[in-house]
Amino acid sequence: MTLFELALKNIRRNMKSYGLYIGSTIFSIIIYFTFAVLKHSDDISGLAETSKQMQAIMSSSAFVLMIFVAIFILYSNSFFMKKRKKEVALYSLLGVRKRSIGFLLFFENIVIGLISLVIGVGSGFLLSQALLSLLLKLMGLSLSVGFAFSLQAVMETVVVFFLIFLVTSLLGYRVIYKFKLIDLFHAEKKGEEQPKARMISALIGVLSLASAYWLALQDLMTSPAWRILGLAMPLVIIGLTILGSYLLFNSVLVYVLNLLKKSKNWAWKGLNLMTSSQLLYRIRGNAKTLTIIATLSATTITAGGAIFGTYYNTEKNVEAFVPFSFMWEGEEQDIPAALIESEVSFETKEVVVEGEVYDESYHVIDETAFLNLAEALGWDIDNIDLEKGEAIVVDPFYDERWQEQAETIELAAGDIKKVEEFYEEPLFNIPTLPGTTVVVDDTAFQELDGEHTAYQAVQIDDFKNHLDLSKELEAKTENFSSAVQNYQDSIESSGAMLFVGSFLGLVFLVATGSIIFFKMMTEAEEDKGKYTVLYKIGVSKTEMKKTVRYQVGLIFLAPLVLGLMHGTVALMAFSNLLQMNLWEPIILWMAAYTMIYILYYVMTVRGFNKTITQTVTQEG
C-alpha cells in the first residue's frame, strides 16, 4: 500500500475525527470564494462610479479576509494535529521513517484541501448569487442578476488556499521533527499549572481597561490626550484593551473560581468542585483564548454596529443635509402637481463682511421667505415678528465645542442687528446654499445692498422613488441639489458597507464560536476518562450534563460580556464623533450577535454532552 493510498484510507476511516478540520476548511473556502466572486462580478463592475467604491471596498476586505481565514485554518489545524500526535508517535514506534510520515501527512492535507476546494467553490458559487442579489437590494439598485461563473475568483481562491495548505503541511513536518516520541504520546495529557490569583495583575487589568475606556470617550477635537498621542491614540486604546482583557481573565477569573472552591455551600454541591478545578487547571490556556474571543467579539460588534447604525440612519442623515426634495437656482420648472407637497420661491442676497482674520459670508433672506421655508420643513415657529434691528441666524455647521452663539451680527458698516433666534438645522439644501443664513425683516431686506438671486425649493411625496424626475430637473437647472440623488448615493455607499461589514462580522462571529467549539470539544476528548470514572461511581448523566453547561457557559459568557462592554464604549465614541443617536440600531445589532452566540453555546453543549455520553455508555 502506497503512502497516498494510506492517506485516503485514513481519511475514510477517521472522517469523524477529520470532520471538524474539514468543516472549518470548507467554511473558509466558501466565504473567501463568495467574496472573490462578488469582487469580480460584472454586475458590480457595471455600476459606474459605484463600481470604483465597491472595488476598493471589496479589494481591501478580501485582503483582510485572506489573512483572517489563514489564521483561522492554522488555528483549526493546530487542534487537529494535537489529536493526531499520538497516531504519529505510533507510526514512529512501528519503524516508519519521519520522512515517510511527513509525506503521509502532506498527502492527507492535500486530499483534504482538494475535497474542501471542490465543495467550497461549488457551495460558494451558489451562495454568491444569493448574496449578490442581497447586496444590490441593500444598495437600492433594481438590477437583474444572472448566473455567472468567475474564473478569476476560482484561480484566486485556489492560489490563496494552496499557499495555506502548504503552510499547514510544513507544520506537520514540524510536529514530527520537533517533538520527542514520549512527548507525542502524552500530547493530549499535558495541562497547565494551576495559576494563583495576583491582586497586582487584577489591579493593572482594571486600570488598563478604565484607561482605554476613558481615552476612547475623549472628544477628538478638544481632548488634550488626542493632541499628545495623535494618530497613535487608536493603537494605545487597542493595546490597553487587550492587556486589560487578558489580565482580567488571568487574574479576576482565577480569583472568582478560587472563592467558589472555598465556598462549602457551592463547592460541595453536585460536581461544582470538579467544574471549578478543571477551569482553574486550564485557566492560562483559556485566558489567551478568551482574550482573542473578547477582542474579536468587540471588533465585530463595533464595526457591525457602526455600519448598521449608519445604514439605519441613512434617510435621517440625508434629510439633515438636504432637507428639501429639490432645490435649484433660477426659475420655476414644470413638476406634476400631484407629486408636490409644498414649493417655495424666494430670493437671497449675498453679503460679505470683512473681518480681522477672515471675511464672513452670509445668505440673507427676508422674514416672509423664512416663514414659508420653515412651514414647508415642518418647523415649529411661533411668534416670529422681526423689527428692523433684529435678525435670525441659521447655522447648520454650528458646533458649541469651538464656537459661541453670536448675540449680534453686522451685515454692513454700522448696521448691527440683535440675534433674536438661533437655529442649527439647515434651512436650505447645503449643496445649493452652504454656509450661514441671516433672516431680516422684509423692509430691511429690500434696503440691503446686493444682487437678488432667485431660488426654488420643492417638497414632493415619497421623494426616494423619483430619481428620474431628479435627473430631468438636474439637466434643466443650475446649482441643483436633490434629496433623491443624495439618498441614492448614500444608500449605495452605506448598503455596500453594510453588506461587507455584515459578511465579515458573520465570519468573525463564526470564527469566535468555532474557536470555543474546537477548544471545548478537545477538552471533551481529554475529559472522557474522568466522566467515565464519575459514571462508574454513581454520578448520573443529568449531573454530568449540568456541570458541562456550567463549564461551557462560563467560557462563552465571560468573553461575550467583555466584548459587549468593549463594543458599547467604542460605539459611544463613534456616536459622539458623528453627533448621531445610534442606540436603536446598536441595540438591534448586539441582540442579533448575542442570539447567534447563544446558538453556538447550545451547539457546543450538545456536542460536549454527546462525546461524554457515548463514552460512558460504551465503557460504563
Secondary structure by P-SEA (a helix, b strand, c coil): ccaaaaaaaaaaaacccaaaaaaaaaaaaaaaaaaaaaaacccccccaaaaaaaaaaaaaaaaaaaaaaaaaaaaaaaaaaaaaaaaaaaaaaacccaaaaaaaaaaaaaaaaaaaaaaaaaaaaaaaaaaaaaaaaaacccccccbbbbaaaaaaaaaaaaaaaaaaaaaaaaaaccccaaaaaaccccccccccccaaaaaaaaaaaaaaaaaaaccccccaaaaaaccaaaaaaaaaaaaaaaaaaacaaaaaaaaaaaccccccccaaaaaaaaaaaaaaaaaaaaaaaaaaaaaaaaaaaaaaaaaaaaaaaaaaaccccccccccccccccccccccccbbbbbbbbbcccbbbbbbcccaaaaaaaaaaacccccccccccccbbbbbcccccccccccccccccccbbbbbccccccccccccccccbbbbbcaaaaaacbbbbbbbbbbbbccccccaaaaaaaaacccccccaaaaaaaaaaaaaaaaaaaaaaaaaaaaaaaaaaaaaaaaaaaaaaaaaaaaaaacccaaaaaaaaaaaaaaaaaaaaaaaaaaaaaaaaaaaaaacccaaaaaaaaaaaaaaaaaaaaaaaaaaaaaaaaaaaaacc
